[in-house]
């Protein structure tokens, strides 16, 4: 923390790949970079959140994209970047959890 009691901001990452998975109580989002050869992908970070907060994030991102498109025009998405390519579905296909976490995808705690 600095002298004002603020924690330093984490480093920003550039990502061009996202995989999404879920189970009844959590959403898993994995972020990474796909190489120019499209054959390699490197996982850089992952996020686990509640379904309610996933819904809030979806709404916030949707609003930001709408404002962006009003200002700069429609965003063109190449067919190779279709949302279906990044959606993992149920937790069986979710990104791996960090070692030592309470639950693993597809398993319930307790």
N, C-alpha and C positions, 0 to 999 in steps of 0.2 A: 504494500500500500504506500501511497505517497503521503506527504505531510498533511493533505486535506482528508485523508482517510479513504481515498478512492483506490480501487484496485486497477492495475494497468489493464488496458484492453488486450484481448488475445489477438494474435496475428490473423490477418485476413487471408483467406485461401481462395484461389480461382478454381472453380469446379465446372466441368462440362458433362458430368454424369451423375445421376442420382438413381438410387434403387429404393423402393418403398415396400415395407412389409408390415404386417399387423397381426395381433392376436386380440382377444377380447378386452384386455385392459391397457394395451400399449400399441403405439405406432413406432416403427423403426425406420429411420431415414439414414441412408449411407451416401456419402458424397465423395466423389473422386474425380480423377482426370483420365480420359481416354486418350491414348497416344494417336499420333497422326496415322499410324498403320491400322487403326481401329481394331487391332488384335489384342492390345494390352490395355488394361485399366488398373489404376492404382487407387486404392481406398485411402482417403486422406483424413476423413472424420466421420463420425456417426452421431446420431441424435436419437434418443428415446423419449417419447412424450405420451401424454394421455390422449385418448380420442377427442376429448373436449378441446384440449389445446391444439391438436392437429386441425380441428375445424376452425378455430380462431386464426391460426397461421394461414390456412387456405383462404379465408376471407380477406385477411390483410394483404396477402400476395396478390389476390385477384383485384383488389382495389388499386394497388400500386401499378399493376400491369395496365389497368384501364386508364389511369392518369397518364402513364407513360405513352400509351397509344394515342391519347388525345393530343399530347404535345408533339410527338415525333412520328406518328403514323403507325399503321398496323405492323405488328411483328410477324415476319414470315418464318415459319418453322419448317425446316426440311423434313421430308418423309422419314429419313433415317433417324430423326429425333422424336418420333412419335411417343406419346405417353405410355402406350402399351409396352414399349421396349424397356421401360424403366420400372414398371409396376410388378412387384414380386408376388402380391396376393397374400394369402394367409401365412402365418408365421413359419410354416415349414420351409418357405423360400426366403425368409427374412434374412437380412444381413446378420453376421455373427455378433454376439454380445461381447463386450470387453471381458477379459479374464477376471474372475473374482466377482462378477455381478451376481445379483440375487437369483435371477432366473435365466434360463436359456430359451430362445425362441421355441414355441411349441410346448413348453413346460410351465407349470404353475408353481409359484412359490408355496412353501408350507407343506 
